[in-house]
Amino acid sequence: MSLHRVGASNTQGWCRFLVSCICSGRCVVPQGLELDHLCRVSHCVRPEHLEAVTHAENVRRGNGGSRPRVACPKGHRYEGDNVYVRPDGRGRDCRTCMKARIRRG
């Protein structure tokens, strides 16, 4: 497992690794269960914010990841002139953030 990159594809493995390190091997996530981030911050690894649950329970508790986002990660609303729809139709971008990236170079 790569420890320098934490992404959506390996978050569960990363959390399992950290839980075992933090707990010095005393805590083990049972096979068939996954860690639910009770605080809803996927990169949080505080043991008191994690609970081992089934995948179905984790999805049920989730925040509806399939729902459209109403704002970019920086908090700018996706509405009006602030929305750039990509020509290939595969998503949208925040114009405020796009302009900031261009200014930074």
Sequence and secondary structure as in RCSB ss.txt:
>XXXX:A:sequence
MSLHRVGASNTQGWCRFLVSCICSGRCVVPQGLELDHLCRVSHCVRPEHLEAVTHAENVRRGNGGSRPRVACPKG
HRYEGDNVYVRPDGRGRDCRTCMKARIRRG
>XXXX:A:secstr
  SS   TTTHHHHHHHHHHHHTTTS    TT EEEETTS TT   GGGEEEE HHHHHHHS  TTS  SB TT 
 B  GGGEEE TTSS EEEHHHHHHHHHH 
